[in-house]
Amino acid sequence: MDDLKSRLTAAAREADLSRMDTADAYNFIVRFVKDSVRTPVQTEGRRAYYLSSEFLMGRLTEANLFNLGIRDSVYEALREAGFDPERLLEIPDAALGNGGLGRLAACFLEAAATHRIPLFGYGLRYRYGLFKQDLAAGYQREEADDWTKYGDPWSDRRESDAVEVTIGGERIRAVPYDMPVYGYEGAVGNLRLWQAEAVRPFDFAAFDAGRYAEASAASERASRLTAVLYPNDNTPEGKQLRLSQQIFLTAATVEDVLRSQERAHESCASLAEYAVLQLNDTHPVLAIPMLITALERRGMPFAEALETARRTFAYTNHTVMTEALEVWDAALLQRLSPEAMGAIGKIQQALEREYPDRTADMNIIDGGRVHMARLATYVSFAVNGVAPLHTEILTRRVLAPWYERTPGKFSNKTNGVTQRRFLAVANPPLASFITERIGDGWVKNFSEVEKLRPYLSDAPSLRDLAAVKRENKQRLCRRIAERCGEKLDADFLFDIQVKRLHEYKRQLLNALSIVYFYQGLRDGSIPDFTPTAFLFGAKSAPGYHRAKGIIRYILEIAKRVNGDPLCEGRMRVIFVPDYNVSWAEVLIPAGDLSEQISMAGTEASGTGNMKFMMNGAPTLGTYDGANLEILRAVGEENNYFFGARAEEIIAEREANAYDPRRLYAEDGALRRAVDTLIDGTFDDGGTGAFRDLYTSLLDGAPWHRADHYRVLGDFRSYVEAKSRAGADYRDTEGYARRALANIAASGEFSADRTVKEYAKEIWRV
Ligand SMILES: *Cc1c(COP(=O)(O)O)cnc(C)c1O
């Protein structure tokens, strides 16, 4: 690649790169790289398509260059030409997703490309990605995320593959933008994102007649469709625009898949032999009726079209919380896509014929509403959960009647993350530490990290590992000083909770524990507290007021603690604004303790837990989701587990035995912490947000039991586990051994393992 380096140096000097603004330089560099490397190869034979309304890609450039094996030579060439590659950090993330679900989709595409699995992503090209979060006012404010403001040079517009889609009687053009997905020493995959445009962008007749607004009205209507990503995570938004986005994504994708089927194999009769469409949660489930109607338009009878769909679709469920299961108003869908609604009606009839004994909770159309998970489960040939506990809850409860009738459809595919982005690229000191000891095979074959086990008893290696962690913590300290103006001491224990803000994820439990430790420091009842920095990063859905109240509460705690001289050298609380993939890449390598504290039975899998584990942070976690798999892989002694188990919580609920009022009455220290929500300790700006939190913990409401997520119930065991972690942290070598045990056991949490399981057991590609 030295040839590439010298060519790039020469070209960059010639173009005077060092004097360009960042946008021009970025476009120049990416064009040069794209012109120098292989282009996607069309694979013959069977393909898998990954349909997802979200792809949380993050920064593209460094990970792409790394996977192409040219990062270091490109960076050197840029430096030689007088351009500091750090300037590329200005470019926004491609944040076309909310959180875990969208990041999973991005990890899968990268892992599949690395292992030459023919997986093709389909999504939407939102003009604005997930909002940027501003916390300067002391609460969350949202700003538009103009992610292409420096251009989008990695993508290519494919005008000739545009298709037309009908929504609410109006024709709209779907124009694909292809984003190459470079695998590590592998193939190049592709993510195709649809952008909505008017069929007739400008009406000259209207313009000539002076009707200016009307002249561009069609364009504006179309661009509204893909203008923005819905910023809700795990809460469906029943809005017309959201449903229109789903129709748009699925109709365009199905048409594109059928066109390539027809190009390669002439007819659609053999579609199921050559294609499998994996549905990432229910957001793309309308692809089912869209495929059926598209096949009918091509002359296939309904029964055969349904049969084809039943051999083509596979569905991944991502949540068991009933309030998060998508349901659409049948009349609205009828208005926006009568064809899709017509097909769903016929699918319901097929269901009735097939299962005359069905239970009411199996009906796809029920009470004038369309149940997307039921539609997906009925038609798909494979249905999977994303961690063993989650799959068990699916088969025993949420989808039990389906499991009873077709158990063979169901399987578990535990999530994974790409170790290339989240370790090799994000954590260079740890990557070197590992490679120096076991070679670099782990980059492609992550199970090799188990070869680190002999170093568990090697004191010099444990010292080196502690130094690696320290280096990452110093890097984070610098970033936080720059971005937040806050000082942090790298000798503190870094206790980190970063993920979307959600009641079920229980950031409030973490916050109350910090108040508890702070109050203990103040009154001297906790004399031996290990100096700890509590770090948070989390966005709340803009309309989720209680979640916003929790952010405000944490910001108030941070203000108090960080301003109290008594906490100097002992405690610090930092809430980083605008948590995103780029923040994850500096925060996670610096973690000493990974907070994974969702109420058992609520987090389907989690993937943040896996990123922390492979970066050497023990888990402070509940018996939930993939935390259980982490626990099984590394053992109780290397982690800090606490709290009630899912079965206990279910039994307690059935017996109506949970009583937060009693816990509040009996535990004085807990009560003192909870009371800061109402006793004037903290200021919610007169919004009543803190009292609402207090009420939610103790009173509940007719539609919600008190303390639905059992914050008070797990409080005692949580602060005990947290205290244990703090005490253990004082033994540097012992703690480094736990970190190394976690890294060495994290092999199975690679997305490489996950996509290979999908490829072998579901996609058969
Ligand atoms: C990994 C990741 C998530 C998912 O985190 P969980 O802890 O599994 O909820 C969310 N957001 C970003 C930016 C991530 O990188």
PDBQT file of the ligand as one rigid body, heavy atoms in Angstrom, charges set to zero:
ROOT
HETATM    1  C1  LIG A 801     -24.193   0.134  21.522  1.00  0.00    +0.000 C 
HETATM    2  C2  LIG A 801     -24.945   1.403  21.499  1.00  0.00    +0.000 A 
HETATM    3  C3  LIG A 801     -26.230   1.464  22.029  1.00  0.00    +0.000 A 
HETATM    4  C4  LIG A 801     -26.902   0.286  22.696  1.00  0.00    +0.000 C 
HETATM    5  O1  LIG A 801     -26.543   0.281  24.059  1.00  0.00    +0.000 OA
HETATM    6  P1  LIG A 801     -27.339  -0.594  25.142  1.00  0.00    +0.000 P 
HETATM    7  O2  LIG A 801     -26.525  -0.414  26.373  1.00  0.00    +0.000 OA
HETATM    8  O3  LIG A 801     -27.293  -2.008  24.647  1.00  0.00    +0.000 OA
HETATM    9  O4  LIG A 801     -28.696  -0.055  25.243  1.00  0.00    +0.000 OA
HETATM   10  C5  LIG A 801     -26.900   2.670  22.006  1.00  0.00    +0.000 A 
HETATM   11  N1  LIG A 801     -26.336   3.770  21.479  1.00  0.00    +0.000 NA
HETATM   12  C6  LIG A 801     -25.086   3.753  20.979  1.00  0.00    +0.000 A 
HETATM   13  C7  LIG A 801     -24.514   5.008  20.428  1.00  0.00    +0.000 C 
HETATM   14  C8  LIG A 801     -24.354   2.571  20.953  1.00  0.00    +0.000 A 
HETATM   15  O5  LIG A 801     -23.129   2.562  20.425  1.00  0.00    +0.000 OA
ENDROOT
TORSDOF 0
